[in-house]
Amino acid sequence: MKPHRGTLILVFGILGLVICLPLGIAAWIMGSGDLKQIDAGTMDPSGRSMTSAGKIIGMIATILWIIGIVAGVVMAIGLVGLRVAAQAP
């Protein structure tokens, strides 16, 4: 039976939420894979709660980063539109 990576996945999820989007994505993907292995009985089930928490935090981090990026693009387009409108005669 393989040892769980719950602590690593939880840390990746938290770091993804705070500073680095790719770590949130990694937590989501790794958490999903590890939960499947725990369910199949090939990985130590004692890390299930940490793995689940890390996966959920990774999902939240990824979604919040995507919302932030979309909001930034929308604001940039709006500012460009205001600048063009202000220059029109």
NORHU-V669348 format. One record per residue. N is the residue number from 1. RES is the residue in one small letter. OMEGA is omega in degrees with one decimal (* if undefined). Layout:
BEGIN
((N	RES	OMEGA) (N	RES	OMEGA))
END
This chain:
BEGIN
((1	m	-179.2) (2	k	175.4) (3	p	179.8) (4	h	177.4) (5	r	-175.5) (6	g	-179.1) (7	t	179.6) (8	l	-178.7) (9	i	177.6) (10	l	178.6) (11	v	177.1) (12	f	179.3) (13	g	-179.9) (14	i	178.7) (15	l	176.1) (16	g	178.9) (17	l	-172.3) (18	v	-169.5) (19	i	-166.5) (20	c	-178.0) (21	l	-178.0) (22	p	178.0) (23	l	174.6) (24	g	177.2) (25	i	179.1) (26	a	178.7) (27	a	179.8) (28	w	-177.6) (29	i	-179.6) (30	m	179.2) (31	g	178.5) (32	s	-179.7) (33	g	-179.1) (34	d	177.7) (35	l	175.8) (36	k	179.4) (37	q	176.9) (38	i	178.3) (39	d	180.0) (40	a	178.9) (41	g	-179.6) (42	t	-179.9) (43	m	-178.7) (44	d	-176.3) (45	p	-177.8) (46	s	179.8) (47	g	-176.4) (48	r	-176.1) (49	s	177.9) (50	m	178.6) (51	t	178.2) (52	s	179.8) (53	a	178.7) (54	g	178.3) (55	k	-178.8) (56	i	178.4) (57	i	176.7) (58	g	177.2) (59	m	179.7) (60	i	180.0) (61	a	-179.0) (62	t	-179.2) (63	i	179.0) (64	l	177.3) (65	w	179.4) (66	i	177.4) (67	i	179.0) (68	g	179.0) (69	i	178.7) (70	v	179.1) (71	a	178.2) (72	g	178.2) (73	v	179.3) (74	v	178.6) (75	m	178.9) (76	a	177.9) (77	i	178.4) (78	g	178.6) (79	l	177.0) (80	v	178.3) (81	g	177.2) (82	l	-179.2) (83	r	178.8) (84	v	-179.9) (85	a	180.0) (86	a	-179.5) (87	q	-178.9) (88	a	-178.4) (89	p	*))
END
